[in-house]
Amino acid sequence: MEYTVQRLAKMAGITSRTLRYYDEIGILKPARINSSGYRIYGQAEVDRLQQILFYRELDVDLENIKKIVNSPSFDEVHALKEHREKLLTKREQLNSLIANVDKTLAVKEGRTTMSDKEKFEAFKQNIIDENEKKYGEEVREKYGDDKINKSNAKVKGMSQEKFAEGERLAQEVLDTLHEAFLTGDPAGELAQKTADLHRQWLGFYWDSYSKEAHAGLAQMYVDDERFTAYYDKKTPGTAAFLRDAVFIYTGMKKD
C-alpha cells in the first residue's frame, strides 16, 4: 500500500509538516515523487517512520536517530527488541512513580501513613528515574546496561547516612573545583585534589572504578552540553578544567 504525505501523517498521528521536515533532513525520504509532484511513501518508509517514532518516544534527538536508522549496520529486528526493553523499563519507572504518588496522596489525605524509610526509598528512586530520563541514553551507550543497572542498584541499597555522605562529597567536589579553577592549573595541588575527590564520589555510585572510565566520564562532561552547563553554571570553562585535571590524575591522554 502507498500513502501520500497527508494520509501517512494522519495514520501516524503526526503533522504533514513533520513528514516534509523528515524528508528535508534526510531521515525519511519518500519512495518516489509522482507525476503531480506529491511525495509517495511505501511499506519500507512506513516501517522506517515507526522506528523513528519509537526513538522519539524514548527522547532520542533527531540527529542521533538519523545516524542510527541510516547506518549500514542498522538491524530493524534488533532495534525493535531494544525498543521493547526500553519501553518495559520506562513502564516500570512510571508504575513506580505512580505508586509513590498514590501513596503520598493517601498520606496527605489521611488515609494511610508513610514511614521515613519509605519516603527515602521513593526519593532515591525518583533520582534514578530523573537521571535515566535525562542521561540514560548516553551513559548506557557509553558504559553498557549492566554497569548502569549495577550503579542504580547500588543507589537503591544505600542507607540514608551513606546517601547523605555522598551528597556532602558531591558538594565538596564542586567547592574545591571552583577554587582549583581560579588557579588556572589543572595539574596543581587543588585541581588534583578535586580529581581525587571526584574519584571518591564515583565510588558511591559505581560498582567498580577504572581510570579509563573516569577519564571517559570527564570527557563526557565536555562533549555533552547538559553536563557542561551543570559544571559551567558559575564559571564557563569549569567542565573542561575538570576534564583536564582528571586526565592528568588518571594518566590518560585527550584525543
N, C-alpha and C positions, 0 to 999 in steps of 0.2 A: 504494500500500500504506500502511496505517496501523499505528501502533505505540503500545502502552501505555508507560508510564514504564519498567517492568521490561524489556520487550522491546527498547526503544531503547537503554537503558543497557547491556544485555548485548551487543548488537550493536556498540556504540561502545567497549566496554571501559572504561566509567566506572560510577560508582555511581548508583543511583536518587536518592540524596540530592543528588548533584551536579546532576542534571536539575531537581529540585524547587527547588534554590537558584538555578539559572539562571532559572527561572520567577519566583521571588520578586524578583530584582534587575532583571528586565525585559530580560535579554539573550537569552532564548529562551523564548517563550511557546508553549504547545501550540496546535494548530489549533482545538481545541474541548474541552469537557468533556462526556463522555457522560452518559446518564441515571443511571448508577451513581456519578457523581462522579469518574470516572477521567480523567486527562489523556490526550488522544489527539493524536498527532503525525503529520503527513503528510509528503509529499516535500519541501515547501518548508522544513519545520522540520529534516528530516534534512540537507538541504544547508546550512542555517544552522549546525547543530551541527558539521558537517565544517569549516566556516570557523573557527568558534570554537576547535576543537581544533587546527587548523593554527596559529592565532595563539598558543595556549597552548604549543605545541611550540617556538615561537620566543621564548618567555619574555615575551610581551606580557601585562601585567596585565589583569584583567577590566574594570576601569573604562575603560581605553583601547579594549579590544575592543568594549565596549558602544557607545562613541562611533563607532567605525569601522563596525560592521555595522548600526547604527541610522541612520546618516547617509543622507539622501535621495539623495546622490550615490554611494552605495556601488555598485560595479560588481563583480559576482561573478567574471566572466571576468578582469578586470584584477587582482583580488585573488589569484586562483589563479596567474596569471603571476608576480606578485610573490612569492607563497609559494614557487613553484618556484625562482626566482632565489636567494632567501634560503636555501633548503634546499641548493641546489647549493653556495653559498658555505660554508655550515655543514659540508657534506660534505668540501669541500676543506680546511677548517680541521682537521677531525677526522682526515682522512687524513694531513695534515702532522704533527699531534701524535702519531699512532700510529707513523708512520715514525720520528719523533725518539725516541720511547720505545723502539722496536725497536732503533734504532742504539745508544742509550745502554745498553740491556741487553746488547747484543753486546759493547760496550766493557767493561762491568763484569764480564762473564763471560769476558773474554779472547779472544773470537772475532774481534774487529776493533779498530781504533783510530779515534779521532775527533780531528781537529785542533782547535786553539783557535778557528780561524776558524769551523769547523762548529758548535762549541758556542755561539759568539757569535751566529751566524745563527739558531740554534734559539732562543736566549734572546730575540732581537728578535721572532721570530715568535710566541713564547709571549705576549709583552707585547701584541702586536697582537690576538691571539686573545682574551686576557682583556679587553681594552678593548672589543672587539666584543661579547663576551658581556655585559658589564656595562652599557655605554653605547651600543652600536651603534645600537639602535632610535631613541633620542632624537637623537643627533648626526646621523645620516643623514637623519632627518626635518627637522632644523633647517638643515643645511648642504648636503644632497644627496649622492648616492652618489659623484659624480665627485670632489668635493672631498675626501671621506673616503678614497676609493681612492688619490688622489694623495698624501695625507698618509701612508697606510700604505706606499706605495711609497717615499716619502722616508725613512721609518724603516728600511725594508729596505736602502736604499742607503747608510746611514750607516756610516762607519768606526768602529772601536772607540773611537778617540780622540774623534771627534765626538760619539758617543753619551755618553761619559763627561763631556764638556764640557756637554752638555745636562742630564745628571743633576746636575752640580755647580751649574748655574744654577738648576735647579728648587729645590734646597735653599736657595740664596741668596734666591730669591723668598720662601720660607716664613720664613726668618730675618728678613729685612727687613720682611716683612708683620707679623710679631709685634711688632717694635719700633715700627713705624708705628701699629699698633692701640693701643698704650699711650698714644700722644699724643692719640688721640681725634679727630684732624683728617684726614679723607680728602683735603683739599686741601693739606696740609702737605708739606714737602720730602721726608720719609721715605716718605709714602704715594705721592707722585708718582714717587719713585724706584722703589718697588715696582711700580707700574703699568708703568713703562718696562722694568724687568727682566722683568716678565711678558710684555710685547710681544716682547722679545728671545728669551725662552724659546719663545714660539709660533713664532718663526722657524725653530726646529729641526724643527718638525713640520708647519707649514702650508706649502702650496705658494705661497700669496700672502697678504699681510696687508691688512686693511681695518679702519678704525676701527669701522665698523658691526658687523663680525663679532666684533671684540674685545669691544665692549660687549655684544653678544648672548651671548657665552660667559660673561662676567662675570655677566650676569643669570641664566643657567642655573645658575650656582653657588648662587644663592639659591633658584631655583624647584625645583631637583631636590634632594631630601633626601640623596641619596647624595653629591653634590658638597658640599653644605652640611656634612655630617658630617665629610668629609675636612678642610675648612678650619677647622671649628669644634671639631676634636678637642681642642685645648688650651684654647681660649677661645671660648665662644659669642659669636656676632656677628661673627666674623672674616670669614666669607664675604660678609656684607652690607657690611662695611667695604671689602673689596677691590672689590666691585661699585661702590660709591660712588666709590672712588679711580679706577677705570678709566673710569667715566662722566665724571669731571672731566677725566681725562687725554685722553680721545678727543673731548671736547666734545659728547658725546651726552647726551640727557636721559632720565631714567627715565619710564616710562609712568605 
